[in-house]
Structures are given as C-alpha cells and as structure tokens.
C-alpha cells in the first residue's frame, strides 16, 4: 500500500475528483495519525475546543463531517460529548475512526449530499475538509441543513486559498438567507507546529438561525 506523506500536501490538495481524494486518503489511512501528529498537528484538538466553547453543555447528536481517522471526534468524546456521528468519503479513514470507539455511527458520505434528515444534529464540526481538492463551498449548505436551529457549527478554511475557492459568497449568502449567524472567527494559526510553516488557517463558528 502506498503511503501519503504530509510533506507532499500538494498531492492531497491537487485531487480533482472525489474518487481521487478517496484513493489518496484510503492509502494514507494507516499512517495518517502517526505522520501528522509527529509534525505537531494541532488542528483537530484546537477545533474540538473551539466547538466546545460555543456549544457548552448542550446535549444532542454531533456530526463530525469529513471525520478522517477520528481525531476530532475522539477529542469531543473525551470532553463528554455524545452521541457523535462521523462521515467521510474514505472507507479506510472510517475504519481507523471506528478504532477510537468515539462514534455512535460512521457513514461513507459526500459532503455535498449528506444522508441525514433536516435538523438532525445539535452541532457539526468539519475540520480539514475544505482545502483545495476537497469538499466544495456548497457543502456548507448541507451542513447547515442537517443542523437544528440554535445549533453550532465549526469549520476551518485555509487563508491562502479560501477566497479563490469561493467560500466567502456562500458564507455570506447563508447569513443573508437567515440560515446562520457567524459568531466567531479565530485568529490565523498554523495547523502544524513542526511542519508546513507557510500553511495558515482560521476556524469559523456559526450558529443556526
């Protein structure tokens, strides 16, 4: 099995179809955690804390969209949140996430067509899924659809590319339509403490109207 390296994020961000992205992440799934955590990958833990701060002790199901190997969901479970549903394009990543024991359900799903009912979740996290070659901005509409009024969502975008990817118009439209209100944007920070010095990201927290 081939092994994707964090040094070659260009391959990940260069995927031009969901199938290409699925293949890359299936191949990477067995070494993803070891390689990324060795590089000081702090994005999942920071994002889980960001969601927890805005969600408080509210009970209800949480969607970890694009859950990967389960780093975000496992952190949320440690913080006391449940039940957590994870979804991802990659069956290999989902198999790794299952091993955390943090999830009540895990589903193969495309973020542009989520297999969940309207207002099904109290909150969503979508972390690491919106870089180039990943889920398109329209996925935010699906995430808003499946989150109940008053629910909270947290996602991250890359500083260098989110504008050309087309995220600002979709985010503005969701606010103008009364679907959500942006409640906080984090300062820019490096997802990797020990690698990728030119990669910067922000976290966005929204509340459904």
Secondary structure, DSSP 8 states (H G I E B T S, - for coil): -----GGGHHHHHT--SHHHHHHHHHHHTTTHHHHHHHTTB-HHHHHHHHHHHHHTT--S-EEEET-TTSHHHHHHHHTT---EEEEES-HHHHHHHHTTT--SEEEE--TTS-SS-TT-EEEEEE-S--STTS--TTHHHHHHHTEEEEEEEEEEEETTTHHHHTHHHHHHHHHHTTSEEEEEE---B-SBSSS-TT--EEEEEEEE-
